[in-house]
Amino acid sequence: MKPPKFLFYFLIILYISISSCGVYSFKDVSIDYSKYKTIKIGFIENKARYINPQLSTKLTDKVQQKITNQTKLTRTNNDDANLILTGYVSNYDPALTVGISNGQTNVNRLTVTVHISLKYTADNKTQEYDVTKNYDFDANKSLQDVEASLLDSRIVPEISDEIFNKLFSNW
């Protein structure tokens, strides 16, 4: 049985629209690959008052993985890269008592903020972003009790996703 003609025409139009533009879009990623080919990704330092010793390394690694896996940018360590990404953790603050039930504290909150800068070397232009996420946890547990599980299951994946979206998506 022959496929319908409209399917054939739809596929041709789809192919032409995808292949004809210089800006490629994949998974909501919009990068002009004719202008930007290389990126230098700096270590995301932890400058917060309270320091989780694993956060910087894990977050830097996750951001590097996302950029490598979801863009066509080539990573380099040269300062003449088309894009230079730098950043730091500016806030890692456990706030006590954000939820009260029956006169007792039942929820505490950890707030994590990361400041990111993306420099476009050809244009000598820099864009800066702050990514802030809140993580609630049981008030009967200390931050140290929940920190390891939060770090791997929520903090690193969610903040790296948010950073990636701020940098490379047209939202």
Secondary structure, 3 states (H helix, E strand, C coil): CCCCHHHHHHHHHHHHHHHCCCEEEECCEEEECCCCCEEEECCCEECCCCCCCCHHHHHHHHHHHHHHHHCCCEECCCCCCCEEEEEEEEEEEEEEEEEEECCEEEEEEEEEEEEEEEEECCCCEEEEEEEEEEEEEECCCCHHHHHHHHHHHHHHHHHHHHHHHHHHCCC
